[in-house]
Amino acid sequence: MIRASEKDLLLCRLPFEWLVLGILLKMKTPATRLQSSALFALQEELETYFVEIFRDVNLCALHAKRKKITRRNKLRTTYLNNVPFVDNHYAK
């Protein structure tokens, strides 16, 4: 049985749209308008990416015989996947 949360997007549409438009404005691109289908596709891909990252982080925790994920698991996963990751754990 597929749950409702697996069918729908996890992030709310409007805050995600504000985030994307804010990034576009900071980049000073002439394109400050997006089609709703482009925004939907971007949100769908981003959520898929996050799910894959958290799956890998969870696998690292399970490999260490723990049930909770830690910052170390997150850093190790990004290192193993060769993904650039900004660790803002110590940011003020």
N, CA, C and O atoms as a MOPAC input file, in Angstrom:
PM7 MOZYME 1SCF
protein

 N      0.83800 1    -1.18200 1     0.00000 1
 C      0.00000 1     0.00000 1     0.00000 1
 C      0.88800 1     1.25300 1     0.00000 1
 O      1.78500 1     1.38600 1     0.83300 1
 N      0.63500 1     2.14300 1    -0.91800 1
 C      1.41900 1     3.36700 1    -1.02300 1
 C      0.76700 1     4.44000 1    -0.16300 1
 O     -0.42200 1     4.73200 1    -0.29000 1
 N      1.57700 1     5.01500 1     0.71300 1
 C      1.05400 1     6.05900 1     1.58800 1
 C      0.89200 1     7.37500 1     0.82600 1
 O      1.51000 1     7.58700 1    -0.21700 1
 N      0.05700 1     8.24200 1     1.36400 1
 C     -0.19800 1     9.52800 1     0.70600 1
 C      1.07200 1    10.36600 1     0.63000 1
 O      1.27100 1    11.10600 1    -0.33400 1
 N      1.93700 1    10.25700 1     1.64500 1
 C      3.15800 1    11.06400 1     1.63400 1
 C      4.13000 1    10.61800 1     0.54700 1
 O      5.01500 1    11.38200 1     0.16100 1
 N      3.97800 1     9.40400 1     0.05200 1
 C      4.85400 1     8.93900 1    -1.01000 1
 C      4.37000 1     9.39400 1    -2.38300 1
 O      5.12600 1     9.34600 1    -3.35400 1
 N      3.13400 1     9.82800 1    -2.47000 1
 C      2.59100 1    10.29200 1    -3.74700 1
 C      2.79700 1    11.78700 1    -3.93000 1
 O      3.09600 1    12.24500 1    -5.03300 1
 N      2.63800 1    12.54300 1    -2.86100 1
 C      2.71100 1    13.99900 1    -2.93300 1
 C      4.12700 1    14.47700 1    -2.63400 1
 O      4.96500 1    13.72700 1    -2.13400 1
 N      4.36700 1    15.73400 1    -2.95000 1
 C      5.64900 1    16.33500 1    -2.62300 1
 C      5.70900 1    16.61700 1    -1.12800 1
 O      4.68500 1    16.88500 1    -0.50000 1
 N      6.90400 1    16.55700 1    -0.56500 1
 C      7.06900 1    16.74000 1     0.86900 1
 C      7.19500 1    18.21000 1     1.25500 1
 O      6.71300 1    18.62000 1     2.31100 1
 N      7.83900 1    19.00100 1     0.40500 1
 C      8.01000 1    20.42100 1     0.68000 1
 C      6.79000 1    21.19900 1     0.20600 1
 O      6.17400 1    20.85700 1    -0.80300 1
 N      6.45400 1    22.23600 1     0.93900 1
 C      5.34500 1    23.10100 1     0.51700 1
 C      5.77600 1    23.88400 1    -0.72200 1
 O      6.92700 1    24.30400 1    -0.83800 1
 N      4.84600 1    24.07100 1    -1.63200 1
 C      5.16100 1    24.68000 1    -2.92100 1
 C      5.58900 1    26.14000 1    -2.78800 1
 O      6.59900 1    26.54000 1    -3.36800 1
 N      4.83900 1    26.93600 1    -2.03500 1
 C      5.09300 1    28.37300 1    -1.98500 1
 C      6.44200 1    28.72800 1    -1.34100 1
 O      7.18400 1    29.51900 1    -1.92200 1
 N      6.79400 1    28.17900 1    -0.16700 1
 C      8.12400 1    28.49200 1     0.37400 1
 C      9.25900 1    28.02900 1    -0.54000 1
 O     10.29600 1    28.68700 1    -0.62400 1
 N      9.06600 1    26.90800 1    -1.21900 1
 C     10.08500 1    26.43700 1    -2.16000 1
 C     10.21900 1    27.42300 1    -3.31900 1
 O     11.32800 1    27.71900 1    -3.76400 1
 N      9.09500 1    27.92500 1    -3.79800 1
 C      9.12300 1    28.90400 1    -4.89300 1
 C      9.85100 1    30.17000 1    -4.45100 1
 O     10.64500 1    30.72400 1    -5.21200 1
 N      9.58800 1    30.63400 1    -3.22700 1
 C     10.27700 1    31.82200 1    -2.70900 1
 C     11.78200 1    31.58700 1    -2.62500 1
 O     12.57700 1    32.46900 1    -2.94900 1
 N     12.16400 1    30.38800 1    -2.18600 1
 C     13.58300 1    30.05900 1    -2.08500 1
 C     14.25100 1    30.10100 1    -3.45700 1
 O     15.31800 1    30.69600 1    -3.61100 1
 N     13.63300 1    29.47800 1    -4.44200 1
 C     14.20500 1    29.43900 1    -5.79300 1
 C     14.28700 1    30.84900 1    -6.37700 1
 O     15.30400 1    31.21900 1    -6.96500 1
 N     13.23900 1    31.62600 1    -6.22100 1
 C     13.25700 1    32.99200 1    -6.75500 1
 C     14.29300 1    33.85100 1    -6.04000 1
 O     14.93400 1    34.69900 1    -6.66000 1
 N     14.46000 1    33.63200 1    -4.73100 1
 C     15.49400 1    34.35400 1    -3.98700 1
 C     16.89100 1    34.02300 1    -4.49400 1
 O     17.74200 1    34.90400 1    -4.61200 1
 N     17.11700 1    32.75500 1    -4.79200 1
 C     18.42000 1    32.34500 1    -5.33600 1
 C     18.63800 1    32.96100 1    -6.71100 1
 O     19.73700 1    33.42100 1    -7.02200 1
 N     17.59400 1    32.97200 1    -7.53300 1
 C     17.71600 1    33.58300 1    -8.86200 1
 C     18.02400 1    35.07400 1    -8.76200 1
 O     18.81500 1    35.59700 1    -9.54700 1
 N     17.40600 1    35.75900 1    -7.80400 1
 C     17.67000 1    37.18500 1    -7.63400 1
 C     19.09600 1    37.43000 1    -7.15800 1
 O     19.73600 1    38.38700 1    -7.59400 1
 N     19.60200 1    36.57500 1    -6.26400 1
 C     20.97600 1    36.73300 1    -5.78700 1
 C     21.98500 1    36.47900 1    -6.89800 1
 O     23.06100 1    37.07600 1    -6.91700 1
 N     21.63500 1    35.59200 1    -7.82000 1
 C     22.52400 1    35.31000 1    -8.95200 1
 C     22.44500 1    36.41100 1   -10.00200 1
 O     23.23800 1    36.43200 1   -10.94400 1
 N     21.50400 1    37.31200 1    -9.84500 1
 C     21.29800 1    38.43900 1   -10.76400 1
 C     21.09000 1    37.96100 1   -12.19400 1
 O     21.67200 1    38.49700 1   -13.13600 1
 N     20.25700 1    36.95200 1   -12.33500 1
 C     19.92200 1    36.45200 1   -13.66600 1
 C     18.73500 1    37.23300 1   -14.20500 1
 O     17.89700 1    37.69600 1   -13.43200 1
 N     18.65200 1    37.38400 1   -15.51400 1
 C     17.50600 1    38.09300 1   -16.07500 1
 C     16.21300 1    37.28700 1   -15.94800 1
 O     15.12100 1    37.85100 1   -16.01400 1
 N     16.33200 1    35.98100 1   -15.76900 1
 C     15.13600 1    35.13300 1   -15.67300 1
 C     14.67100 1    35.08100 1   -14.22300 1
 O     15.17800 1    34.28700 1   -13.43100 1
 N     13.71100 1    35.92300 1   -13.88100 1
 C     13.16000 1    35.88800 1   -12.52500 1
 C     11.75400 1    35.30800 1   -12.52700 1
 O     11.06400 1    35.33300 1   -11.50700 1
 N     11.33300 1    34.79100 1   -13.66100 1
 C     10.02000 1    34.15000 1   -13.76100 1
 C     10.23000 1    32.71200 1   -14.20400 1
 O     11.06200 1    32.42400 1   -15.06500 1
 N      9.46500 1    31.82300 1   -13.60500 1
 C      9.56500 1    30.40600 1   -13.94200 1
 C      8.19000 1    29.86300 1   -14.26700 1
 O      7.18600 1    30.29200 1   -13.69700 1
 N      8.15400 1    28.92300 1   -15.18100 1
 C      6.89900 1    28.22900 1   -15.44000 1
 C      6.62300 1    27.30600 1   -14.26400 1
 O      7.54700 1    26.80300 1   -13.62500 1
 N      5.35900 1    27.09300 1   -13.98600 1
 C      5.00600 1    26.23300 1   -12.85400 1
 C      5.48500 1    24.80400 1   -13.07800 1
 O      5.83400 1    24.11100 1   -12.12200 1
 N      5.50300 1    24.35700 1   -14.32900 1
 C      5.98200 1    22.99800 1   -14.60800 1
 C      7.48200 1    22.87900 1   -14.34700 1
 O      7.94800 1    21.83700 1   -13.88500 1
 N      8.24200 1    23.93600 1   -14.64000 1
 C      9.68200 1    23.91700 1   -14.37300 1
 C      9.95000 1    23.90500 1   -12.87600 1
 O     10.84100 1    23.19900 1   -12.40400 1
 N      9.18500 1    24.68300 1   -12.13800 1
 C      9.33100 1    24.71900 1   -10.68600 1
 C      8.96200 1    23.37500 1   -10.06800 1
 O      9.62200 1    22.91200 1    -9.13800 1
 N      7.91100 1    22.75500 1   -10.58200 1
 C      7.48600 1    21.44300 1   -10.09200 1
 C      8.56100 1    20.39400 1   -10.36200 1
 O      8.85600 1    19.56800 1    -9.49800 1
 N      9.14800 1    20.42600 1   -11.56000 1
 C     10.20100 1    19.46400 1   -11.91000 1
 C     11.42900 1    19.66000 1   -11.02900 1
 O     12.04600 1    18.68800 1   -10.59200 1
 N     11.78300 1    20.91300 1   -10.76900 1
 C     12.92400 1    21.20600 1    -9.90900 1
 C     12.68200 1    20.70100 1    -8.48700 1
 O     13.57200 1    20.11800 1    -7.86800 1
 N     11.48300 1    20.92700 1    -7.98000 1
 C     11.14700 1    20.47800 1    -6.63200 1
 C     11.14400 1    18.95300 1    -6.54300 1
 O     11.61000 1    18.38400 1    -5.55600 1
 N     10.62600 1    18.30500 1    -7.55900 1
 C     10.58200 1    16.84100 1    -7.58200 1
 C     11.99600 1    16.25300 1    -7.57200 1
 O     12.26900 1    15.30400 1    -6.83700 1
 N     12.88300 1    16.81100 1    -8.37900 1
 C     14.26300 1    16.32800 1    -8.43400 1
 C     15.00400 1    16.58600 1    -7.13200 1
 O     15.78000 1    15.74400 1    -6.67900 1
 N     14.77000 1    17.74500 1    -6.52700 1
 C     15.42600 1    18.06900 1    -5.26700 1
 C     14.99100 1    17.11200 1    -4.16300 1
 O     15.81800 1    16.66100 1    -3.37100 1
 N     13.70500 1    16.80300 1    -4.10800 1
 C     13.21500 1    15.87300 1    -3.09300 1
 C     13.76300 1    14.46700 1    -3.32700 1
 O     14.08000 1    13.76200 1    -2.36800 1
 N     13.87600 1    14.05600 1    -4.57400 1
 C     14.46600 1    12.74800 1    -4.88000 1
 C     15.92000 1    12.70700 1    -4.43300 1
 O     16.37700 1    11.70700 1    -3.88000 1
 N     16.63900 1    13.78800 1    -4.67100 1
 C     18.04300 1    13.87200 1    -4.25800 1
 C     18.16500 1    13.78000 1    -2.73600 1
 O     19.01900 1    13.05700 1    -2.22300 1
 N     17.30700 1    14.51500 1    -2.01200 1
 C     17.34500 1    14.47500 1    -0.54800 1
 C     17.04400 1    13.07800 1    -0.01700 1
 O     17.68800 1    12.62000 1     0.92700 1
 N     16.08200 1    12.40800 1    -0.61000 1
 C     15.73100 1    11.05700 1    -0.17100 1
 C     16.91800 1    10.11800 1    -0.37400 1
 O     17.20000 1     9.28200 1     0.48400 1
 N     17.61000 1    10.25000 1    -1.49900 1
 C     18.78000 1     9.40300 1    -1.75500 1
 C     19.89700 1     9.68200 1    -0.75800 1
 O     20.53700 1     8.75300 1    -0.26600 1
 N     20.13300 1    10.96000 1    -0.45700 1
 C     21.17200 1    11.31700 1     0.51300 1
 C     20.83000 1    10.74200 1     1.88600 1
 O     21.68600 1    10.13600 1     2.53000 1
 N     19.58500 1    10.92300 1     2.34100 1
 C     19.20600 1    10.41400 1     3.66100 1
 C     19.22100 1     8.89400 1     3.70100 1
 O     19.50500 1     8.30800 1     4.74600 1
 N     18.92100 1     8.25100 1     2.58700 1
 C     19.01000 1     6.79100 1     2.54200 1
 C     20.45000 1     6.34600 1     2.76200 1
 O     20.70700 1     5.41100 1     3.52000 1
 N     21.38600 1     7.01500 1     2.10100 1
 C     22.79600 1     6.67400 1     2.26300 1
 C     23.30000 1     6.98100 1     3.67300 1
 O     24.08300 1     6.21500 1     4.23500 1
 N     22.85200 1     8.09800 1     4.24400 1
 C     23.24000 1     8.43900 1     5.61400 1
 C     22.71100 1     7.38400 1     6.58100 1
 O     23.41000 1     6.98500 1     7.51200 1
 N     21.49400 1     6.93800 1     6.36400 1
 C     20.91300 1     5.90400 1     7.21500 1
 C     21.68000 1     4.59000 1     7.07600 1
 O     21.87900 1     3.88300 1     8.06300 1
 N     22.10700 1     4.26100 1     5.86400 1
 C     22.90400 1     3.04600 1     5.66900 1
 C     24.23500 1     3.12200 1     6.41800 1
 O     24.70400 1     2.11900 1     6.95500 1
 N     24.84100 1     4.30700 1     6.45300 1
 C     26.07600 1     4.47500 1     7.22500 1
 C     25.82100 1     4.24300 1     8.70900 1
 O     26.62300 1     3.60000 1     9.38600 1
 N     24.71000 1     4.76300 1     9.21400 1
 C     24.37900 1     4.56700 1    10.62800 1
 C     24.10200 1     3.09900 1    10.91400 1
 O     24.54400 1     2.57500 1    11.93600 1
 N     23.38200 1     2.43200 1    10.03100 1
 C     23.09300 1     1.01000 1    10.22800 1
 C     24.36800 1     0.17600 1    10.16100 1
 O     24.50400 1    -0.81000 1    10.88500 1
 N     25.29600 1     0.56300 1     9.30000 1
 C     26.56400 1    -0.15600 1     9.19900 1
 C     27.34300 1    -0.06300 1    10.51800 1
 O     28.04000 1    -1.00000 1    10.90600 1
 N     27.21200 1     1.07300 1    11.19200 1
 C     27.87800 1     1.26400 1    12.48200 1
 C     27.04400 1     0.69400 1    13.63200 1
 O     27.37500 1     0.89200 1    14.80100 1
 N     25.96800 1    -0.01000 1    13.29800 1
 C     25.07100 1    -0.64800 1    14.26500 1
 C     24.41100 1     0.37500 1    15.19900 1
 O     24.28000 1     0.15500 1    16.40300 1
 N     24.00300 1     1.49300 1    14.60200 1
 C     23.26500 1     2.51700 1    15.33000 1
 C     21.93900 1     2.76300 1    14.64400 1
 O     21.78800 1     2.51900 1    13.44700 1
 N     20.97800 1     3.25100 1    15.41500 1
 C     19.66600 1     3.55100 1    14.84500 1
 C     19.51000 1     5.02900 1    14.51800 1
 O     18.67400 1     5.39900 1    13.69400 1
 N     20.30300 1     5.86900 1    15.15600 1
 C     20.21300 1     7.30900 1    14.92200 1
 C     21.33000 1     7.75300 1    13.99100 1
 O     22.45900 1     7.26800 1    14.06900 1
 N     20.98900 1     8.68700 1    13.10800 1
 C     22.01800 1     9.22800 1    12.22300 1
 C     22.73800 1    10.36300 1    12.94700 1
 O     22.14700 1    11.06800 1    13.76600 1
 N     24.00900 1    10.52700 1    12.63400 1
 C     24.80900 1    11.56700 1    13.26600 1
 C     25.44500 1    12.44500 1    12.19500 1
 O     25.37800 1    12.15800 1    11.00000 1
 N     26.05600 1    13.50800 1    12.66000 1
 C     26.75400 1    14.41600 1    11.75900 1
 C     27.88800 1    13.68400 1    11.04500 1
 O     28.16200 1    13.93800 1     9.87200 1
 N     28.53900 1    12.77800 1    11.76100 1
 C     29.62600 1    11.99300 1    11.17200 1
 C     29.13800 1    11.16000 1     9.99700 1
 O     29.82400 1    11.04600 1     8.98100 1
 N     27.93300 1    10.57000 1    10.13800 1
 C     27.37100 1     9.78900 1     9.03500 1
 C     27.13700 1    10.66400 1     7.81200 1
 O     27.39200 1    10.25700 1     6.67800 1
 N     26.64800 1    11.86800 1     8.06200 1
 C     26.37400 1    12.79800 1     6.96500 1
 C     27.66800 1    13.18100 1     6.24600 1
 O     27.71600 1    13.20400 1     5.01600 1
 N     28.71000 1    13.48100 1     7.01300 1
 C     29.98900 1    13.84900 1     6.41200 1
 C     30.60800 1    12.67800 1     5.65900 1
 O     31.15200 1    12.85400 1     4.56900 1
 N     30.52500 1    11.48900 1     6.23600 1
 C     31.09500 1    10.30500 1     5.58400 1
 C     30.36600 1     9.99900 1     4.28000 1
 O     30.99200 1     9.64200 1     3.28200 1
 N     29.05100 1    10.13800 1     4.29000 1
 C     28.26400 1     9.86600 1     3.08800 1
 C     28.61200 1    10.83700 1     1.96900 1
 O     28.77800 1    10.43300 1     0.81800 1
 N     28.72100 1    12.10700 1     2.30500 1
 C     29.05300 1    13.08100 1     1.26800 1
 C     30.46700 1    12.85900 1     0.74900 1
 O     30.73800 1    13.09300 1    -0.42900 1
 N     31.37400 1    12.40600 1     1.61800 1
 C     32.73500 1    12.10100 1     1.17100 1
 C     32.73400 1    10.89500 1     0.23500 1
 O     33.37600 1    10.92500 1    -0.81600 1
 N     32.02200 1     9.84300 1     0.60700 1
 C     31.99800 1     8.63000 1    -0.21000 1
 C     31.31700 1     8.85800 1    -1.56000 1
 O     31.72000 1     8.27500 1    -2.56600 1
 N     30.29700 1     9.69700 1    -1.58000 1
 C     29.58100 1     9.97300 1    -2.82400 1
 C     30.22800 1    11.08700 1    -3.63700 1
 O     29.76700 1    11.41100 1    -4.73100 1
 N     31.31200 1    11.68100 1    -3.09200 1
 C     32.01300 1    12.77300 1    -3.75800 1
 C     31.06600 1    13.93700 1    -4.04700 1
 O     31.06100 1    14.50200 1    -5.14100 1
 N     30.27300 1    14.27400 1    -3.04500 1
 C     29.30300 1    15.36000 1    -3.15800 1
 C     29.84200 1    16.55900 1    -2.38700 1
 O     30.22700 1    16.41200 1    -1.22700 1
 N     29.88000 1    17.74000 1    -3.00100 1
 C     30.30700 1    18.91100 1    -2.24000 1
 C     29.29200 1    19.20200 1    -1.14100 1
 O     28.08800 1    19.25900 1    -1.39100 1
 N     29.78300 1    19.38300 1     0.05200 1
 C     28.89000 1    19.57200 1     1.19700 1
 C     29.44000 1    20.68100 1     2.06700 1
 O     30.61900 1    20.67500 1     2.42000 1
 N     28.59400 1    21.62700 1     2.41100 1
 C     28.99300 1    22.70600 1     3.29800 1
 C     28.53800 1    22.32200 1     4.69400 1
 O     27.34400 1    22.17300 1     4.95200 1
 N     29.50000 1    22.16300 1     5.58900 1
 C     29.17300 1    21.79900 1     6.96200 1
 C     29.02600 1    23.08000 1     7.76500 1
 O     30.02300 1    23.68100 1     8.16600 1
 N     27.80700 1    23.49500 1     7.99700 1
 C     27.56300 1    24.72600 1     8.74400 1
 C     27.23500 1    24.42300 1    10.19800 1
 O     26.52400 1    25.18800 1    10.85000 1
 N     27.75100 1    23.30800 1    10.70900 1
 C     27.48100 1    22.90900 1    12.08700 1
 C     28.01000 1    23.94400 1    13.07000 1
 O     27.39100 1    24.19200 1    14.10500 1
 N     29.14800 1    24.54600 1    12.75500 1
 C     29.76600 1    25.49800 1    13.66400 1
 C     29.48100 1    26.94400 1    13.27600 1
 O     30.03400 1    27.86300 1    13.88000 1
 N     28.64300 1    27.15500 1    12.29900 1
 C     28.31400 1    28.52200 1    11.87600 1
 C     27.49200 1    29.21400 1    12.95200 1
 O     26.66900 1    28.58800 1    13.62000 1
 N     27.72000 1    30.49400 1    13.11100 1
 C     26.99400 1    31.24500 1    14.14300 1
 C     25.85300 1    31.99800 1    13.54700 1
 O     25.12700 1    32.68700 1    14.26300 1

